[in-house]
């Protein structure tokens, strides 16, 4: 992604644009947005809105929200895709490449550095204590996500029923996440086509308050730029290029290393996730955690929370946690390579197959966005998928809760039915107290996520160091 952007950037920098926004200035603005992109998609989108709409006045309010609505229909991180979309709208393909790559780069470097520390010193008391506190805070953050998303998505009993069915399917019967999303999408599509008002549920992120910047008053204006109009020939060419960039490395890995090699497994698994991650990172994390722990053995149960803690406290999309999963998977199964070298290559591979599809979805579909705008069947499908996502995130909260608050959890199975059962005597009281404190801070006092995570990390460190000193 970066190499392609670097080749395209000089040409873009020399080009004159009707809106008068220099490419170099846009690069600096996107770098600034990337450095400030904390707090999950809501916070990241708010930062983009504040800078691009309110401060720079490059994009009008209506066009910004229209682009966001399209990105919310896509699999993958909506905030990063919104950056690609707006970068493309302003400065063509080079603008989209630069905006999307810069949005990911700070988080990738930060999590890679933390992963090195975690792999090398994870059993050191200081590191152990910090992540002990982070796990408790992350559990409270996930529970908060259930309520936040549920309050927007579950507007009637039908949507509540879809959410409940999704939770039962994934928690008690281990139905794969992609099948749940597919079933919800089909139900919503049929319901939307039928004209049922139960599927006409609005959603999205609220823009900032204050005077609304009209499209015609923005630097981009209200007219559609020439490059943003549908062009079948261009769409086919860009699709071929990005499909090759995405899938050719996977084909080579499979051909030379075989399907059982850890790199091939990582590439194929996270490519699959890139196609089905509707509803943001929280929606797919339970499925990723279960597969990474129970099927592939890349992680231990508590380590997924450690990775999520890294993603929550660094800039960039929360789905960057999958980079940590790939890192640890190759670190533990490096083959003939040095473990740190294998882990670094796996982190790059995971990030590559997770985000290259995002560029494909935008460059292929964005010119046709107007045709999707009033599609009631598609709106119904996304409403049902969003409801199902609430149930999946609830499963994530329960799964994380069991493995955070109890040191012993056993799976009890009977045919298709499966249930994680904790040993009551293994309750970790400090984790319970920290989780409760984090929940009170977030729910009662609306404390910021970053402040809560840092406070719990420090508390976990103090507790762990103190407990070890008494042993």
QUIRA-V749520 format. One line per field, one symbol per residue. phi: phi as a letter, one per 20 degrees, with the letter a starting at -180 (. if undefined). psi: psi as a letter, one per 30 degrees, with the letter a starting at -180 (. if undefined). Layout:
BEGIN
phi: ???
psi: ???
END
This chain:
BEGIN
phi: .ffffffffgfffefedffmeffffffffffffffdeenmfffffffgffffefeelfcfgfffffffgfffeefofffffffffffffecmfgfffffffffegffffffffffgfffecfefgffgffffffgfffgffffffgfffffeeeebfffffffffffffeeedlfgggffffffffffffffffnfffdedfboefffeogeefgfeeffneffggfeegbfffffffffffffgfefgffffffednfeffffffffffffffedefnnfgfdffffffffeeeemfcegfffffffffffdcfoffffgfffffgffffecemeefgffffffffffffgffdggfffgfffegfdgffefdefffffffffffffffffffffffffffeeececcdedcbmfebbedeegfegefgfffffffffffffedlfffffffffffffffffffffffef
psi: eeeeeeefeeeeefkkkefgjkeeeeeeeeeeeefgilgaeeeeeeeeeeeeeeefhekleeeeeeeeeeefflkljeeeeeeeeeeeeehaeeeeeeeeeeeeeeeeeeeeeeeeeeeegfgkeeeeeefeeeeeeeeeeeeeeeeeeefeeifleeeeeeeeeeeeeeefghkkeeeeeeeeeeeeeeeeffgkffgiklaakklllakkjleffleeafkklefgkkjeeeeeeeeeefeeeefeeeeeeeefflffkeeeeeeeefeeeffgikgleeefeeeeeeeeeeefgelleffeeeeeeeefglllkfffffeeeeeeeeefifbflkeeeeeeeeeeeeeefefefeeeeeeefefgeeffegjeeeeeeeeeeeeeeeeeeeeeeeeeeefefkfjkkkkkjbfkkkkjljefgkjeeeeeeeeeeeeeeeeghlleeeeeeeeeeeeeeeeeeeeff.
END
